[in-house]
Amino acid sequence: MTLLLTDAEVSAALDAATTVDAMRAALLAAYDGRLVAPPRASAPLGGGRMVLTAGHLTGEWYGYRSYDTFGHPESEQLVVLHDGRTGAVRAVAVGEELGSRRTGALGGVAADVLARSDAETLGVIGSGRQAWTQVWATAAVRPLREVTVFSRSAARREAFAARVRAELGVPARAVGDAAAAVAHRDVVVLATTSPTPVLDAADLAPGTHVNTVGFKQRDRSEFGTDLLAAADVLVTDSPAQACGYVPPMLAAEPPYADRLGDLGAVLAGAAPGRTTADQISLFCSVGLAGTEVFLLDHLVRVGSAVTGSAPA
């Protein structure tokens, strides 16, 4: 039978440590060539687009995630998992939670691989779903002592800080500007919808690791080239996707393109990551294709615990 998973079931089944471990395995599979993960494709449909990311774990499964850009109030993402031997649809997940947790966990892997081993403070710019999962995942790889958060809405940043305290048990406080959010932080997360820079790289302390999740293209980016210039270590989760943006991704253009590395290669020990405590490291999250399907496959394999039914 085909498993149908809702956001509530995904949330109940996927804790941060499990999801980070799954994304670590996905990155290694992509680096090894076992996970085929081409750049996303989109179809303009007049007033919006349908976007598709697909992946194939060789000999095991293939599948895709689809979403639209029409902006309808009830629009939802769809993740579909096919059996790699029979083609049967093994599972379908409807909603936002699987994709959000996957993105947060990719950031968690980046923080684990690139942040200093003694990192314990986190600064966040943004207070939405993506900002939350980045904190959720980072708390699984580092023993956080404090989180600071800034966003344009005072009410939303106060609510975000309260959620961190309540759900993660980590001291957190809202602050009044971006500089205060990132000052003296070991890890910084940018997770906004801003088309213009929200961060001045000069406000970062030596040794900071930065995850950036939002816009990062030439004509719209939540950070500027000052951050790219400041980064001693610069990586992404999908070099193919980084080179596939139109307009181009800032980090995939000269003079930065030659320095843009593969997080999977660093994870595998095939490329250097942080080599000194005072280096600034930067992870440009672009969304390695197939990772939502990778995560859905994990849920299918423990499907009886999620739904009470045996996987197909």
C-alpha positions as CSV (number, residue, x, y, z in Angstrom):
1,M,0.0,0.0,0.0
2,T,1.0,3.6,-0.6
3,L,1.7,5.6,2.6
4,L,0.2,9.1,2.7
5,L,1.9,11.4,5.2
6,T,0.7,14.7,6.5
7,D,2.6,17.5,8.2
8,A,1.5,16.2,11.6
9,E,2.9,12.7,10.9
10,V,6.1,14.1,9.6
11,S,6.6,16.3,12.6
12,A,5.9,13.4,15.0
13,A,8.4,11.1,13.2
14,L,11.3,13.4,12.5
15,D,13.4,14.7,15.3
16,A,16.3,17.0,14.6
17,A,19.1,14.4,15.2
18,T,17.5,11.8,12.9
19,T,16.9,14.4,10.2
20,V,20.5,15.7,10.3
21,D,21.8,12.1,10.1
22,A,19.6,11.5,7.0
23,M,20.9,14.6,5.3
24,R,24.5,13.7,6.2
25,A,23.9,10.4,4.4
26,A,22.3,12.2,1.4
27,L,25.2,14.6,1.0
28,L,27.7,11.7,1.0
29,A,25.5,9.7,-1.4
30,A,25.5,12.7,-3.8
31,Y,29.2,13.2,-3.5
32,D,29.8,9.5,-4.2
33,G,27.5,9.6,-7.3
34,R,24.9,7.2,-5.8
35,L,22.3,10.0,-5.5
36,V,21.6,11.5,-8.9
37,A,20.4,15.1,-8.1
38,P,20.1,17.4,-11.2
39,P,19.2,21.1,-10.8
40,R,15.5,21.9,-10.3
41,A,13.3,22.4,-13.3
42,S,10.3,24.8,-13.6
43,A,7.4,25.2,-16.1
44,P,6.0,28.7,-16.5
45,L,2.2,28.5,-16.5
46,G,1.1,32.1,-16.8
47,G,0.9,33.9,-13.5
48,G,3.0,31.3,-11.8
49,R,5.3,28.3,-12.2
50,M,5.4,24.7,-11.3
51,V,8.8,23.7,-9.9
52,L,10.1,20.2,-9.7
53,T,13.2,18.7,-8.0
54,A,13.9,15.1,-8.6
55,G,16.4,12.5,-7.4
56,H,17.4,8.9,-7.9
57,L,19.2,6.8,-5.3
58,T,20.7,4.3,-7.7
59,G,19.0,0.8,-7.5
60,E,16.8,1.8,-4.6
61,W,14.3,4.6,-5.3
62,Y,13.5,7.7,-7.4
63,G,11.1,10.5,-6.8
64,Y,10.4,14.2,-6.9
65,R,9.1,17.2,-5.0
66,S,6.7,19.6,-6.7
67,Y,5.5,23.1,-5.7
68,D,4.0,26.2,-7.3
69,T,4.6,29.9,-7.2
70,F,1.0,31.0,-7.7
71,G,0.7,32.2,-4.1
72,H,-2.6,30.6,-3.4
73,P,-3.5,30.4,0.3
74,E,-3.9,26.6,0.3
75,S,-1.0,25.7,-2.0
76,E,1.0,22.7,-0.7
77,Q,4.2,20.9,-1.6
78,L,4.1,17.3,-2.8
79,V,6.9,14.7,-2.3
80,V,6.5,11.4,-4.2
81,L,8.7,8.3,-3.6
82,H,8.8,5.5,-6.2
83,D,10.3,2.1,-5.7
84,G,13.5,1.9,-7.8
85,R,12.9,-1.8,-8.8
86,T,9.1,-1.8,-9.6
87,G,8.2,1.8,-10.1
88,A,5.4,1.6,-7.6
89,V,4.6,4.7,-5.6
90,R,5.7,3.8,-2.1
91,A,4.8,7.1,-0.4
92,V,3.4,10.6,-0.8
93,A,3.9,13.5,1.6
94,V,1.7,16.5,1.4
95,G,2.6,19.8,3.1
96,E,5.5,21.9,4.1
97,E,7.1,20.1,7.0
98,L,9.2,17.5,5.2
99,G,10.9,20.2,3.0
100,S,11.4,22.6,5.9
101,R,13.0,20.0,8.1
102,R,15.2,18.8,5.2
103,T,16.5,22.4,4.6
104,G,17.1,22.9,8.3
105,A,18.9,19.6,8.6
106,L,21.2,20.5,5.7
107,G,22.1,23.6,7.6
108,G,22.6,21.5,10.7
109,V,25.1,19.3,8.8
110,A,26.9,22.4,7.6
111,A,27.1,23.8,11.1
112,D,28.4,20.5,12.4
113,V,31.1,20.2,9.7
114,L,32.2,23.9,9.5
115,A,31.5,25.6,12.8
116,R,34.1,25.6,15.6
117,S,33.8,22.6,17.8
118,D,33.3,24.9,20.8
119,A,30.5,26.9,19.1
120,E,27.7,27.6,21.6
121,T,26.0,30.8,20.6
122,L,23.6,31.4,17.6
123,G,22.4,34.6,16.0
124,V,19.4,34.5,13.6
125,I,18.1,37.1,11.2
126,G,14.6,36.0,10.3
127,S,11.7,34.5,12.3
128,G,9.8,32.2,9.8
129,R,9.6,28.5,9.2
130,Q,13.1,28.2,7.6
131,A,14.7,30.2,10.5
132,W,13.1,27.9,13.0
133,T,14.3,24.6,11.4
134,Q,17.9,26.0,11.2
135,V,17.9,26.6,14.9
136,W,16.2,23.3,15.6
137,A,18.9,21.4,13.6
138,T,21.8,23.4,14.9
139,A,20.7,22.7,18.5
140,A,21.1,19.0,17.6
141,V,24.8,19.3,16.7
142,R,26.0,22.0,19.2
143,P,25.1,22.5,22.8
144,L,23.7,26.0,22.4
145,R,24.0,28.4,25.3
146,E,22.1,31.3,23.8
147,V,20.1,32.3,20.7
148,T,19.6,35.9,19.6
149,V,17.0,36.7,16.9
150,F,16.1,39.8,14.9
151,S,13.4,40.2,12.3
152,R,11.4,43.2,11.1
153,S,8.4,42.4,13.2
154,A,9.0,42.9,16.9
155,A,6.0,40.6,17.8
156,R,7.3,37.7,15.5
157,R,10.9,37.9,16.9
158,E,9.6,37.9,20.5
159,A,7.4,34.9,19.6
160,F,10.4,33.1,18.0
161,A,12.6,33.6,21.0
162,A,9.8,32.3,23.2
163,R,9.5,29.2,21.0
164,V,13.2,28.5,21.2
165,R,13.0,28.7,25.0
166,A,9.9,26.5,25.2
167,E,10.6,23.8,22.7
168,L,14.4,23.6,22.6
169,G,15.1,24.6,26.2
170,V,17.7,27.1,25.0
171,P,17.9,30.7,26.5
172,A,16.8,33.1,23.7
173,R,16.2,36.8,23.3
174,A,14.9,39.1,20.7
175,V,17.0,42.1,19.8
176,G,16.4,45.3,18.0
177,D,18.6,45.1,14.9
178,A,20.6,42.8,12.8
179,A,24.0,43.9,14.1
180,A,23.0,43.0,17.7
181,A,21.7,39.6,16.5
182,V,25.0,38.5,15.0
183,A,27.5,40.3,17.3
184,H,29.9,37.9,19.1
185,R,27.9,34.8,17.8
186,D,29.6,31.5,16.9
187,V,27.0,30.6,14.3
188,V,24.8,32.9,12.3
189,V,21.7,32.1,10.3
190,L,20.2,34.3,7.5
191,A,16.7,33.0,6.7
192,T,14.8,35.9,5.2
193,T,12.8,36.8,2.2
194,S,14.7,40.0,1.7
195,P,16.0,40.8,-1.8
196,T,18.6,43.2,-0.3
197,P,21.4,42.5,2.2
198,V,20.3,42.2,5.8
199,L,23.9,41.7,7.2
200,D,27.1,43.7,7.3
201,A,29.9,41.3,7.2
202,A,32.0,43.6,9.4
203,D,29.6,42.8,12.3
204,L,30.7,39.2,12.3
205,A,33.3,38.0,14.9
206,P,36.3,36.1,13.7
207,G,35.6,32.4,13.6
208,T,31.9,32.7,12.9
209,H,30.1,30.1,10.7
210,V,27.2,31.4,8.6
211,N,24.3,29.5,7.0
212,T,22.3,31.5,4.4
213,V,19.0,30.2,3.3
214,G,17.2,33.0,1.5
215,F,17.7,34.8,-1.8
216,K,21.3,34.7,-3.1
217,Q,21.2,35.8,-6.7
218,R,22.8,38.7,-8.5
219,D,19.7,40.8,-8.6
220,R,18.3,39.8,-5.2
221,S,20.2,38.5,-2.2
222,E,19.9,38.6,1.5
223,F,23.6,39.2,1.8
224,G,26.2,41.2,-0.2
225,T,29.5,40.4,-1.8
226,D,31.2,41.7,1.4
227,L,30.2,38.4,3.1
228,L,31.6,36.3,0.2
229,A,34.8,38.3,0.4
230,A,35.1,37.8,4.1
231,A,34.5,34.0,3.9
232,D,37.6,31.9,4.2
233,V,35.6,28.7,3.6
234,L,32.7,28.9,1.1
235,V,30.6,25.8,0.3
236,T,27.1,24.8,-1.0
237,D,25.1,21.6,-0.9
238,S,24.7,21.4,-4.7
239,P,27.3,22.9,-7.0
240,A,25.1,21.9,-9.9
241,Q,22.2,23.9,-8.6
242,A,24.5,26.8,-7.6
243,C,25.5,27.0,-11.3
244,G,22.0,26.7,-12.5
245,Y,20.4,29.9,-11.2
246,V,19.1,32.5,-13.6
247,P,20.1,35.3,-12.9
248,P,23.4,33.7,-11.5
249,M,24.0,33.0,-7.9
250,L,26.5,35.5,-6.4
251,A,28.9,32.8,-5.1
252,A,28.9,31.0,-8.5
253,E,30.3,34.1,-10.3
254,P,33.9,35.4,-10.4
255,P,35.8,36.0,-8.3
256,Y,34.1,33.6,-5.9
257,A,33.2,30.7,-8.2
258,D,36.7,29.2,-8.0
259,R,36.4,29.0,-4.2
260,L,32.9,27.6,-4.0
261,G,33.2,24.1,-2.7
262,D,31.0,21.1,-2.2
263,L,29.7,20.4,1.4
264,G,29.6,16.7,0.5
265,A,33.3,16.7,-0.4
266,V,34.2,18.4,2.9
267,L,32.0,15.9,4.8
268,A,33.7,13.0,3.0
269,G,37.2,14.4,3.9
270,A,38.0,15.0,0.2
271,A,38.2,18.8,0.6
272,P,39.3,21.0,3.4
273,G,36.8,22.8,5.6
274,R,37.7,25.0,8.5
275,T,41.4,24.8,9.3
276,T,41.8,27.6,11.9
277,A,39.6,28.8,14.7
278,D,39.4,32.4,13.4
279,Q,38.3,31.6,9.9
280,I,34.8,32.7,8.7
281,S,32.9,29.9,7.0
282,L,29.9,30.3,4.8
283,F,27.3,27.7,3.7
284,C,25.1,28.8,0.8
285,S,22.1,26.5,1.0
286,V,20.5,25.9,-2.4
287,G,18.6,22.7,-1.8
288,L,20.3,19.5,-3.0
289,A,17.7,17.8,-5.2
290,G,16.4,14.4,-4.0
291,T,16.9,15.2,-0.4
292,E,13.1,15.4,0.4
293,V,12.7,12.0,-1.3
294,F,15.7,10.7,0.7
295,L,13.9,11.8,3.9
296,L,10.6,10.4,2.8
297,D,12.3,7.0,2.1
298,H,13.6,7.1,5.6
299,L,10.0,7.6,6.9
300,V,8.8,4.7,4.7
301,R,11.4,2.4,6.2
302,V,10.1,3.2,9.7
303,G,6.6,3.5,8.3
304,S,5.0,1.1,10.8
305,A,6.0,3.4,13.6
306,V,4.5,6.4,11.8
307,T,1.2,5.1,10.6
308,G,0.7,1.6,12.1
309,S,1.0,0.1,8.6
310,A,3.7,-1.8,7.0
311,P,5.6,-0.2,4.1
312,A,4.7,-1.3,0.6
